[in-house]
Amino acid sequence: MRWKTIALAAAFAVATQLSAQVKLKVLHNFGSSNDGNVPSGPLLLDSHGNLYGGTFGGGQQGDGAVFELTPQKSGTWREQVLYSFLAGSNGAYPWGALLMSGPGKLYGTVQGYGSYAVGGVFELSQGSGSWSSSMVYSGGAGPGLLSDKLGNFYGQIGPGKYNLGAIGELSPSASGWTYADLYDFCATYCPEGYAPEAAPIWDSSGNLWGTTYGGGIRGTPCVYFDGCGVVFEMTPHGNSTWTYNLMHQFASTTTDGQGPYGGLILDSAGNFYGSTLAGGTHSYGTIFKFSNVGGTWQETILYNFSNCTLACYPEGTLAIDASGNLYGTAQGGRNSCAGYGCGVIFKLAPQSNGTWKYSTLYNLNETSGGVSPFYGVILDSKGNLYGVTSNFGKYNLGTAFELTP
């Protein structure tokens, strides 16, 4: 119909205008000799403006690497591979976000690969001129970690009783690290969820909140065989025990989101935000808000992705600025790549009337920014966005980028 054509043209005009107002800069092209390749998680920004991350492949042995990107006075960025993994007892194939705990200490998780490479939690320590790696825990771990003020780590750590993973705690001591199993994901079909795609986060009361990609509701309207995922909370009791609380099952209605492929973020008012890879009114994914209304936690869909030419299938954890604007990445976009497009970086802004305004900040492409921004973006204090792509770039093995407003 003619009015649909006019509306779509207007949306394209807004997207084009916004793309012209922002500048994307490639900080590094992954894949040169002995470099890491195919970034496997979001970036970490330290207090000096340096960026850190991991790659699933590459490095000197081809089993993944951890890198640092340092800004130079010339405006360029220098990349240094801090550590190259070698399949075996020290793990391989890092995934998820890194975590910094004190100067010269980086922690993260490795996926491993059966008997070929250990999976679990690793520590990188800076020495005189080089970094060394050791395994803090080698019983398996999901992507990413969360820390508390005492230096304990939380996340999907350990196989669990049923080999579907667990929420675990790692505590440091003079004699090493102690593991505690806090909650086991269930044995067969999991209505309470399983398989988190990102580390949990804290709320203001010291509870853990997170999402799982699998488990939850299975069957119509859920399109995934293993379930459409959940939102969960874990409450500590002060005696080393925790209670796992199921807060929301995705696909609870025909228009609900399905499959959160990223974690949660929290605003200053205690509201949570996240995205789902699928579901929603048009089945292309959603951005949702989860908030406490009168003592009851409720989900609100802020945005339904409706057209892959604009964006669809959002992935990764969102970022939020001081004004409450949300930023993220999704597949699709105007530029043509294999699959659903090269990918986009988007913004969702709250309006005075309670609605949210969607805008495309940048359409990625094969020749400059790289494509497939699977892991979302992070913000610095000036409002610049940083992220990675897992394909294309100079060597066709991904990039790190900066998007400047």
N, C-alpha and C positions, 0 to 999 in steps of 0.2 A: 504494500500500500504506500501511497505517496508520502503520508505523514511519517512513516517509519524511515523512509529514505532521507527525509529532511532531518529527522532527529539523529540518525546515524552520521550524516554529514557534519552536523553541528558538533557531535562528540569527537569526530576526527579533527575538526578545526581546533577544539580546545586542547586535545592531546598534542597536536602539532605545535601550538603556541607554547605550551608548557615545556615541551622538549627543547624548544629554541631558547628558553630562559635558563636552562640548566646546562652544565658542562660535564661531560664524562671524560675522565682521564684514566688511561690504563697505567697502573702502577707497575705491573709486571706481567710478562707472558711466560707461563710455565711450560717446561718441556725441553729446555736446552740440555746440554750434556751434564749428567749427574744431578740435574735439578729435579725437584719433585714435579709430579704432574697429576692432573685431575684433583683439584681441591675437594676436600671431603668434609667440610664443616664451615661454620661462620668464622669471621675474623675476631681476634681479641685485640683491643686497643689498650696500651698501658698509659701511665701518667705522663710519659715523655713524648707521646704521639707515635710510638712504634706499633706496628701491627704484627700479629703472630697468627699462624694457622698450620693446618696439616694437609697433606696430600695422600690420596689413597695409593698412588703409584709413584714410580720414579725414585729418586735418590740414588746413591751409589750402587745399591743392590737390587733396586726395582721393587722393594717392598714397602714403599711409602717414606715420607719425610716430614719433618717439622721445620718451618721457615720463619724468618723475621724480615720484615720490610721496614727500612729506616728512611725517613725523609731527609733529603740533602738540601744544602743552601741553594743549589742551582735549580731547585724545584723538581728534580727527579727523585726517584726512590731507589735505594740499594737493597737488593735481596741477598740474604745469606741463608744457606741451608744449615740449620743448627745441628740436626741429627738425621741420619739415614738409617731406617730400620732394616734388620736382617731377620728373616723368618727363623724362628727358633724360640729359645727361652726368654728372650727380651721382647717378644711380641712383634707384630707387623700389622700394617694396614690401619693407620689411625683414622678415627672418624669422630665427628662431633666437635664441639667447641673446646678450646684449650682453657686452662684456668691457671692464673698466676698467684702464687702464694709466697710472698717475700721476694727479695732481690735474688735473681739467678735461679729461680725455681719455677718450672712449668710442669703442669700435670695434665693428663688427658687419658683418653681411652683408645684401645686398639681392638679391632674386630677379631683379628686372628683368622685362622682357617683350619679347623679340625686339628689333626696331629701335625700339620705342616707349620703352623704358626700359633703361638699362644695368644689368647685374647684376655683383656683385663684392663688394669689401670697402671699407667707408667708415670715415672718421675724423670724429668730432665734437670740436671744440675750443671750450672756453669762453672767451669774450672778455668785454669790459666790458658786461654786461647782456644778452648774447645768445650763442648758439652758432652756429658755422659748420660746414659739412660739406665734405669733399673726398673724392674717390675715391682710395684707396690702390692698388687694383687693379680693373680693369674687364673682366676676362676671364671673369667668372662665378664663383659660389661657392655652396656648399651652406649649410645653416643652421648658424651658429655657428662660433666660433673657439677655438683653444687657444693659450696663450702659454707661452714659456719664460722663464728668468731674464734672458736677454739682450734680451728684447723682440721676439723673432721670433714670428710667427704660423703656426699649422698648421691644416689642415682640408681639406675638399673645396674646393679652390681651383683654378681653371683648367679649360678644356674637356677637357684630355687629348688624346692623339693621335687618339682615336676619337670625340670629342665626347660621351663618356659620363661626363666628369668625371675629376678627378685628385686625389690627395693632394699638396698643394703647401705650400711654405714661403715666407713673405714676411719679408724681413730689412730693418730700417731702416738708413739711412746718412745722412750729411750731405747727399747729393745726391738723396735720395728712397728709394724702396723697391725692393728687388730680388726678383724672383720666381724660384723654382726648382721644377721639376716633379719630385716624388719618386717617384710611382707613377701609372701610367695605368690606369684601369679598362678592361676589355677591349673588343674591337671589336664582337662580336655577343653570343651567349649567354655569360654570365659566371659560370662555376662558382666563381670567386674572389670574387664579389660586386660590387655597385655600388650607388650611391645611398644614402650615409649620411644618416640623419635627425637626426643630432646630431654635434657636434664630438667628436673622439677625446679620450682622457685619457692622462695619464702613469702609468706604473708606477714603482716605487721604483728601477728600474735605468735609467730614461731611455728606455724604449721607449714607442711610441704604441700604444694599444689602442682599438678601436672596433667598431661594428657597421654592417652595411649592410642596408637594407630589401629590396633586390632582388638578383638573382643567386643563386648557390649551387645548391641542388637544384631542379630543375624537373621537373614530372610527379609522379605519385602517390608519396608521400602529400601533396605540396605542393599547396595549393589556388590558388596564385598563378601566373599565366602566366609572369611574368618571374623566377620563383624566389622562395625563401623566406628569403633573406638569410644572412649569415655573421657570425662573430666573426673579426676580423683583428688582427694585431700587426705593427708596423713597427719594425725594429731598425736603429739608426744604426751606421755603421762608422767614424765619425770623420774621414772624408774627403769629406763632403758627399753621400755615397751612402747609401741605405737599402735594406733587404730587406723585401719584403712577405711575410708568413707567414699562410697560411690556417689558422686555429685550430679552427674549427667551422662546419659547414654545418647550418643549421636544417632541420627535417623529415627528419633523418637516421634517425628511427624514426617509427612511426605515432603515437606519443604525444609526440613532441618538439614544442617551440614552433615557430611560423612567423611570420616578418615582424616583427623587432624595430623598433618605431616609437618609438625613443628610444635614448639612449646607454648607456654603462656607468658604474657607480660602483665605487669600490675601498674595501675595509675595511683596517684596520690590519695584518691578517695577510696581505694580498696577494691576497685573493679578490675576484673581480668579480661584480657583480650586475646584472641587467637584466630586461626584460619583453618578451614577444612579443604582438603584437596578436591572433594566432590560434593554432591548434594546441593541443596538450595533450590530455589524456584526453577532454575534453568539447568540444574545438574552439573554446573561448571565450577562449583565451589562457593564458599562463603567467607565473610569476616564476621566474627561474632563477639559479643560482650557477655560476660557472666558476672552478675552482680547480686548483692544481697538486698532484697526489697521486703521490708517489713519482717525480717527474720527468715525469709525464704529465698534460697538461691534460684535465680531465674536466668535463662539464656535469652538474649535478644540478637536477632540477625541484623547487623548494621549494613551489610552490602551483599547482594547476590551477583556473582559474575555471570554475565549473560551472553557474551559474544567473544569468541577466541581472537577475533581481529583486534579487539581492544585489550583483552587479557582473560585468562581462564586458568583454572587449576593452580591456585596459590600454594606455594611451598615455603617451608622455613618459618622461623619465629619472627614475629613482627617487631618493629622498633617504635618507640613513642617519644615525642619531644615534650618540652615544658608546657606547650599550649594544648597538649592532648591530641595532636595529629598523629596518625598511624602511618607507618611506612612498611612496605613489603615487596616481595618479588613473586612473579607468577609466570606461567607459560603463556604462549600466545604472543600477540603483538602484530604490528603492521608489517614488519619485515618477514620475509618468507624463509624459513629454515625447515629441515626435516621435522616431521611430527606436527606439533601445534604452534609453530612459530619460534622465533629466537628468544623470546622472553621479554618481560617488562619490569621496570621499577615503578611502583605506584604509591600514591598518597591518598589517605582517607581523612578528611577534615570534618570535625564536628561543627554543625551550624547552630545558629541561635534558636531555630525553631525545633531543635531536637533531631533533625535529620543529619545525614552524613554525605559529604560531597566527595565523589571519586574523581581522581585525575591521574593520567599517565604522566609520570615525570620523564621517563626515557624508554624508548624502544631499542633494545639491543640488536646487534647485527653481527654477521660473520667476520667482517673485515676490520672492525675496530675494537669493540668492547667485549667480544666473546659472546657466547650464548649459553643457555641453560643455567640461570641463577637459582640453584636449588635451595640455598641456605639463608635467604633473607638478607637483610642489611643491618649495620650498626651505625650509630650516630656519634659524632664528637661534640664538644661543647659549642662549636661554631655552627652546628647544623649540617655539616658535611656528612654524606653517607658513604659507607665503605662496604664492599661485598666481593664475592668471587663468582666466577662462572666456571663450569666444568667442561666446556667444549669450545672449540675454535680459538681465536687469538692467533698469534704469529706461528705457533707450532701445533695448532689444533688440539691443545691439551689444557685449555683453560687460562683464565686471567684473574688478576686482582685489580679492582677498579675503585675510583673515587668519584662520587657524584656531587658537584658543588652547586648549591642553589643560585 
